[in-house]
Amino acid sequence: MTSPNKSVLTFGTTLFLKFILFDVLWCIPTTFVPFSSVEFYTTKIIATLLLLIPYAFFKLWKTEAVIMFLLDALLVANLMYFRTYYTAIPLNSYALSGNLADFTGSVIDSLRWYDLLFPLSTIAAILIHLRTQVVAYPKRPAPILPYLGILATAIGIFSIATLLKGGFKAANDKVRQAAYLCSSGATLYTVFGNLYYDLLNQQVQLTPEAQATIENWLAQRPCHETVLPDSCNNTPRTNCIVILAESLESWVLEQTVEGQELTPYLNKLLKDSTTLYAPHVLTQVKGGRSIDAQLILCTGLLPLNSGTYSSQYPNHVYPSLQKAMQEKRQTRNYLLTIDKVSTWNQGPIAYSFGTDTLLAYHDFELTEAFGTHKRTGDGSFFAQCQ
């Protein structure tokens, strides 16, 4: 007869190798330094043994299979996100997955053929289990003491290594500030550890010590006064139009390919004496990604270190360009976007910034096919705005 523990070994090995495959794919474009860390291996062992409990103790192989498929989806989704942002999916962004509805084409393009290795490994483990199991063999759990002993040993080694670095949060903080490890949190501590770190950061309170550090840092910064071009000072205007180009980076501007300008109309604006242009500002800096641009540009604030400000603090009282325009010029502020108001929770945020009228996805005539949806093309969008 074949021992039922063979299936425990099969499922356990498959789970462990999934984490290693994820780490290899993650480290290829970054660094393999995490592979030399004790935390790297102990976190994989701990995660593997915890995810293996349904089959190891209760012989629920179908439940185990579902867990493995869900793990596949989680790991592949994070790899796809990493290929764009070089970081794992922030905790709050899982609740914003509806943002992807209009970008299915981009999602599909982010997949790679080797991503199939994750679900295929689960299918292979299931087939091996079904082939080797013996129906007449009594369903006995894996030996509890050795199992718990390995788990306890891995947790102990990980805890000691982490405590020597100041604890889990402090160790993660150092990793994210290190030159060669700044994008390695998800490999050192697994995706689950990365999510726990995000959760810890959401619960951080501003202490007097932190406040003093901030004030000391600000006091050492040189005073900077913005000087507007004479064309802006000499001819005061009552209107301000801000155009946000989704995911456009400044290096594309004023570039040509085979004699053809890539952004001819934006290039004309750059040459206009009344245009204010800041080419060295990174607008997608934290978990809010494209909605971070609105925060930086309209309020002068930086996004949260962890999480998405538009979801966590939609009703916060923000200082903003819109409110300043209302106060100084008695303007009426409009936000015109072809996104849905639910995208990045921009509906509530727009009004918190001082927007009077919000015209979004359903207010425009949809003119062009875009993946599985119809969208408003750029030309049609500007014509309707006008």
C-alpha positions as CSV (number, residue, x, y, z in Angstrom):
1,M,0.0,0.0,0.0
2,T,1.0,3.6,-0.6
3,S,1.2,5.7,2.6
4,P,-1.2,8.6,2.7
5,N,1.8,10.8,3.8
6,K,3.1,10.6,0.3
7,S,0.3,13.0,-0.7
8,V,1.2,15.3,2.2
9,L,4.7,15.4,0.8
10,T,3.4,16.0,-2.7
11,F,1.1,18.9,-1.7
12,G,3.7,20.4,0.6
13,T,6.5,20.2,-1.9
14,T,4.3,21.8,-4.6
15,L,3.3,24.7,-2.3
16,F,6.9,25.3,-1.3
17,L,8.1,25.3,-5.0
18,K,5.3,27.7,-5.9
19,F,6.8,30.3,-3.5
20,I,10.3,29.6,-4.9
21,L,9.1,30.0,-8.5
22,F,7.4,33.3,-7.6
23,D,10.6,34.5,-6.0
24,V,12.8,33.5,-8.9
25,L,10.5,35.3,-11.4
26,W,10.4,38.4,-9.1
27,C,14.2,38.4,-8.6
28,I,15.2,38.1,-12.2
29,P,14.7,41.8,-13.0
30,T,15.6,43.0,-9.5
31,T,18.1,41.1,-7.3
32,F,18.7,37.6,-5.9
33,V,20.1,38.9,-2.6
34,P,17.0,37.7,-0.7
35,F,18.0,34.1,-1.4
36,S,20.9,34.5,1.0
37,S,18.7,35.4,3.9
38,V,17.4,33.0,6.6
39,E,14.0,34.8,6.6
40,F,13.6,34.0,2.9
41,Y,13.5,30.2,3.6
42,T,11.8,30.2,7.0
43,T,8.8,32.3,5.8
44,K,8.3,29.9,2.9
45,I,8.4,26.9,5.3
46,I,5.9,28.6,7.7
47,A,3.5,29.6,4.9
48,T,3.7,26.1,3.3
49,L,3.0,24.2,6.6
50,L,0.1,26.6,7.4
51,L,-1.5,26.2,4.0
52,L,-1.1,22.4,4.2
53,I,-3.1,22.0,7.4
54,P,-6.5,21.1,5.7
55,Y,-4.9,18.0,4.0
56,A,-2.2,17.1,6.5
57,F,-4.6,17.0,9.5
58,F,-8.0,16.4,8.0
59,K,-7.3,14.8,4.6
60,L,-9.5,17.4,2.9
61,W,-7.7,17.1,-0.5
62,K,-10.4,19.1,-2.4
63,T,-10.1,22.0,0.1
64,E,-6.4,21.8,-0.3
65,A,-6.7,22.0,-4.0
66,V,-8.9,25.1,-3.8
67,I,-6.4,26.8,-1.5
68,M,-3.6,26.0,-4.0
69,F,-5.6,27.5,-6.9
70,L,-6.3,30.6,-4.9
71,L,-2.6,30.9,-4.0
72,D,-1.8,30.6,-7.7
73,A,-4.2,33.5,-8.5
74,L,-2.7,35.6,-5.7
75,L,0.9,35.0,-6.8
76,V,0.3,35.5,-10.5
77,A,-1.7,38.7,-9.8
78,N,1.2,40.1,-7.8
79,L,3.7,39.2,-10.5
80,M,1.5,41.1,-13.1
81,Y,1.4,44.1,-10.8
82,F,5.1,43.9,-10.2
83,R,5.9,44.0,-13.9
84,T,4.5,47.5,-14.0
85,Y,5.2,48.9,-10.5
86,Y,8.0,46.8,-9.1
87,T,6.1,46.2,-5.9
88,A,3.5,43.9,-4.6
89,I,-0.2,44.8,-4.7
90,P,-1.0,47.1,-1.7
91,L,-3.5,45.8,0.8
92,N,-6.1,48.4,0.0
93,S,-5.9,47.9,-3.7
94,Y,-7.5,44.4,-3.5
95,A,-10.8,46.2,-2.7
96,L,-10.3,48.3,-5.8
97,S,-10.0,45.4,-8.3
98,G,-13.1,46.8,-10.1
99,N,-10.7,49.5,-11.5
100,L,-9.5,46.8,-13.9
101,A,-12.8,46.3,-15.6
102,D,-12.0,48.9,-18.3
103,F,-8.4,47.7,-18.7
104,T,-8.8,44.0,-19.5
105,G,-6.5,44.3,-22.5
106,S,-3.7,45.6,-20.4
107,V,-4.3,42.9,-17.8
108,I,-4.1,40.2,-20.5
109,D,-0.9,41.7,-21.9
110,S,0.7,41.5,-18.4
111,L,0.5,37.7,-18.4
112,R,3.4,35.6,-19.4
113,W,3.4,32.0,-20.6
114,Y,5.4,30.8,-17.6
115,D,2.6,32.1,-15.3
116,L,0.8,28.9,-16.3
117,L,3.4,26.9,-14.3
118,F,1.5,27.9,-11.1
119,P,-1.9,26.3,-11.9
120,L,-0.2,23.5,-13.8
121,S,1.7,22.6,-10.7
122,T,-1.5,22.4,-8.7
123,I,-3.1,20.2,-11.4
124,A,0.0,17.9,-11.4
125,A,-0.1,17.6,-7.6
126,I,-3.8,16.6,-7.7
127,L,-3.2,14.0,-10.4
128,I,-0.3,12.5,-8.4
129,H,-2.5,12.4,-5.3
130,L,-5.4,10.7,-7.1
131,R,-3.0,8.2,-8.7
132,T,-1.2,7.2,-5.5
133,Q,-4.0,7.3,-2.9
134,V,-5.3,3.9,-1.7
135,V,-9.0,3.9,-0.9
136,A,-8.7,1.0,1.6
137,Y,-6.0,2.8,3.6
138,P,-7.4,4.4,6.7
139,K,-7.5,8.2,6.6
140,R,-5.0,9.1,9.2
141,P,-3.5,12.6,9.7
142,A,0.1,13.3,9.3
143,P,2.2,12.8,12.5
144,I,1.3,15.8,14.5
145,L,4.4,16.1,16.7
146,P,7.0,16.2,13.8
147,Y,4.7,18.5,11.8
148,L,4.3,21.0,14.7
149,G,8.0,20.6,15.5
150,I,9.1,21.7,12.1
151,L,6.6,24.6,12.1
152,A,7.7,25.7,15.6
153,T,11.4,25.5,14.6
154,A,10.8,27.6,11.5
155,I,8.8,30.2,13.5
156,G,11.5,30.2,16.2
157,I,14.4,30.8,13.8
158,F,12.4,33.5,11.9
159,S,11.4,35.2,15.1
160,I,15.0,35.3,16.4
161,A,16.4,36.6,13.1
162,T,13.6,39.3,13.0
163,L,14.0,40.3,16.6
164,L,17.7,40.8,16.1
165,K,16.7,43.4,13.4
166,G,14.4,45.2,15.7
167,G,11.1,43.3,15.0
168,F,9.0,42.6,12.0
169,K,8.1,46.2,11.2
170,A,11.5,47.6,11.8
171,A,13.1,44.9,9.7
172,N,10.7,45.6,6.8
173,D,11.3,49.4,7.1
174,K,15.0,48.7,6.6
175,V,14.4,46.5,3.7
176,R,12.3,49.1,1.9
177,Q,15.0,51.7,2.4
178,A,17.9,49.5,1.3
179,A,19.4,50.2,-2.1
180,Y,19.5,46.5,-3.2
181,L,16.4,45.3,-1.3
182,C,13.8,48.0,-1.7
183,S,11.6,45.9,-3.9
184,S,12.2,42.6,-2.1
185,G,9.6,42.7,0.7
186,A,7.4,40.2,-1.0
187,T,10.2,37.7,-1.6
188,L,11.8,37.9,1.9
189,Y,8.5,37.7,3.8
190,T,6.1,36.3,1.1
191,V,3.0,38.1,-0.2
192,F,1.3,37.4,3.1
193,G,4.1,39.1,5.1
194,N,3.9,42.1,2.7
195,L,0.1,42.4,3.4
196,Y,0.7,42.2,7.1
197,Y,3.3,45.0,6.9
198,D,0.7,47.1,5.0
199,L,-1.8,46.5,7.7
200,L,0.7,47.5,10.4
201,N,1.4,50.8,8.6
202,Q,-2.3,51.6,8.4
203,Q,-2.5,51.4,12.2
204,V,0.5,53.6,12.9
205,Q,-0.2,56.7,15.0
206,L,1.7,59.9,14.8
207,T,3.9,60.0,18.0
208,P,5.5,63.1,19.5
209,E,8.9,61.7,18.5
210,A,7.8,61.3,14.9
211,Q,6.3,64.8,14.9
212,A,9.6,66.2,16.3
213,T,11.5,64.3,13.6
214,I,9.3,65.8,10.9
215,E,9.5,69.3,12.2
216,N,13.3,69.0,12.5
217,W,13.6,67.8,8.9
218,L,11.4,70.6,7.6
219,A,13.4,73.2,9.6
220,Q,16.5,72.2,7.8
221,R,15.0,72.5,4.3
222,P,16.0,75.7,2.5
223,C,13.1,78.2,2.0
224,H,11.8,78.1,-1.5
225,E,9.6,80.7,-3.2
226,T,7.9,79.9,-6.5
227,V,8.5,82.5,-9.1
228,L,5.9,82.6,-11.9
229,P,6.8,83.7,-15.4
230,D,6.3,87.4,-16.2
231,S,3.6,86.4,-18.7
232,C,1.5,85.0,-15.8
233,N,2.2,87.9,-13.4
234,N,1.5,90.6,-16.0
235,T,-1.7,89.2,-17.3
236,P,-3.8,87.7,-14.5
237,R,-6.2,85.0,-15.6
238,T,-9.4,83.7,-14.1
239,N,-9.3,80.3,-15.7
240,C,-6.9,77.4,-15.0
241,I,-7.1,74.2,-17.1
242,V,-5.1,71.1,-15.9
243,I,-4.8,68.2,-18.3
244,L,-3.8,64.9,-16.7
245,A,-2.5,62.4,-19.2
246,E,-2.9,58.9,-17.8
247,S,0.4,57.1,-17.3
248,L,2.3,59.5,-19.5
249,E,5.9,60.1,-18.3
250,S,7.9,63.2,-19.1
251,W,10.6,61.5,-21.1
252,V,8.2,61.0,-24.0
253,L,7.7,64.7,-24.4
254,E,9.7,66.5,-27.2
255,Q,10.9,63.2,-28.5
256,T,10.8,62.1,-32.2
257,V,10.8,58.8,-33.9
258,E,11.8,58.8,-37.6
259,G,11.3,62.5,-37.7
260,Q,7.7,62.3,-36.2
261,E,7.0,64.0,-32.9
262,L,5.4,61.7,-30.4
263,T,3.5,64.4,-28.6
264,P,3.2,67.4,-31.0
265,Y,0.4,69.2,-29.2
266,L,1.9,68.9,-25.8
267,N,5.2,70.1,-27.2
268,K,3.4,73.2,-28.4
269,L,2.1,73.8,-24.9
270,L,5.6,73.4,-23.5
271,K,6.8,76.3,-25.7
272,D,3.9,78.5,-24.5
273,S,5.1,81.2,-22.1
274,T,2.1,80.7,-19.8
275,T,2.7,77.0,-19.4
276,L,4.1,75.8,-16.1
277,Y,6.0,72.5,-16.6
278,A,7.6,70.3,-13.9
279,P,9.4,67.4,-15.6
280,H,11.0,65.9,-12.6
281,V,7.9,65.1,-10.5
282,L,7.0,61.4,-10.3
283,T,3.2,61.3,-10.2
284,Q,2.6,57.6,-9.4
285,V,4.6,57.2,-6.2
286,K,2.6,55.0,-3.8
287,G,-0.4,52.6,-3.7
288,G,-2.8,55.1,-5.2
289,R,-0.9,55.1,-8.5
290,S,-2.6,57.4,-11.0
291,I,-4.8,59.1,-8.3
292,D,-1.6,60.1,-6.6
293,A,-1.1,62.7,-9.3
294,Q,-4.2,64.5,-8.3
295,L,-3.1,64.7,-4.7
296,I,0.4,65.9,-5.5
297,L,-0.7,68.4,-8.1
298,C,-3.9,69.8,-6.5
299,T,-2.9,69.7,-2.8
300,G,0.9,69.7,-2.7
301,L,0.7,66.7,-0.3
302,L,2.5,63.3,-0.7
303,P,0.5,60.0,-0.6
304,L,0.3,57.6,2.3
305,N,3.3,55.3,2.8
306,S,0.9,52.4,2.7
307,G,-2.6,52.2,1.3
308,T,-4.6,54.5,-0.9
309,Y,-5.6,57.9,0.4
310,S,-8.7,58.2,-1.8
311,S,-10.1,55.1,-0.2
312,Q,-9.0,55.6,3.4
313,Y,-9.6,59.4,3.7
314,P,-12.2,60.4,1.1
315,N,-13.8,63.0,3.4
316,H,-10.6,64.5,4.7
317,V,-10.4,68.3,4.6
318,Y,-7.8,68.9,1.9
319,P,-6.1,72.2,1.0
320,S,-6.3,72.4,-2.7
321,L,-5.8,74.4,-5.9
322,Q,-9.5,74.3,-6.5
323,K,-10.3,75.8,-3.1
324,A,-7.7,78.5,-3.6
325,M,-9.2,79.4,-7.0
326,Q,-12.7,79.6,-5.4
327,E,-11.3,81.9,-2.7
328,K,-9.2,84.2,-4.9
329,R,-11.2,84.2,-8.2
330,Q,-14.7,83.0,-7.2
331,T,-14.3,80.3,-9.8
332,R,-16.5,77.3,-10.4
333,N,-14.5,74.1,-10.5
334,Y,-15.1,71.2,-12.9
335,L,-13.6,67.7,-13.1
336,L,-14.0,66.1,-16.5
337,T,-13.0,62.5,-16.8
338,I,-13.9,59.5,-18.9
339,D,-13.3,57.2,-15.9
340,K,-16.1,56.1,-13.7
341,V,-16.5,57.9,-10.4
342,S,-15.8,54.6,-8.6
343,T,-12.3,54.4,-10.2
344,W,-9.8,55.1,-7.3
345,N,-12.9,56.4,-5.4
346,Q,-12.4,59.7,-7.2
347,G,-16.1,60.8,-6.8
348,P,-15.8,61.6,-3.1
349,I,-12.2,62.8,-3.5
350,A,-13.2,65.3,-6.2
351,Y,-15.7,67.0,-3.9
352,S,-13.2,66.9,-1.0
353,F,-10.8,68.8,-3.2
354,G,-13.4,71.5,-3.9
355,T,-14.8,70.3,-7.2
356,D,-18.3,71.8,-7.9
357,T,-19.3,69.7,-10.9
358,L,-18.1,66.2,-11.8
359,L,-18.7,64.9,-15.3
360,A,-17.5,61.3,-15.7
361,Y,-17.9,58.1,-17.7
362,H,-21.7,58.1,-18.0
363,D,-21.9,61.8,-18.9
364,F,-20.0,61.4,-22.2
365,E,-21.0,59.8,-25.5
366,L,-19.1,56.5,-25.8
367,T,-17.5,56.5,-29.3
368,E,-14.8,53.9,-29.5
369,A,-14.4,50.2,-28.7
370,F,-11.8,49.6,-26.0
371,G,-11.3,46.0,-25.1
372,T,-14.7,44.6,-24.0
373,H,-16.1,48.1,-23.4
374,K,-16.9,51.3,-25.3
375,R,-15.0,54.4,-24.2
376,T,-14.8,58.0,-25.2
377,G,-11.9,58.6,-27.6
378,D,-9.5,61.5,-27.0
379,G,-10.8,63.6,-29.9
380,S,-14.4,63.0,-28.9
381,F,-13.7,63.7,-25.3
382,F,-12.1,67.1,-25.9
383,A,-14.8,68.0,-28.4
384,Q,-17.5,67.2,-25.9
385,C,-15.6,69.1,-23.1
386,Q,-15.5,72.1,-25.4
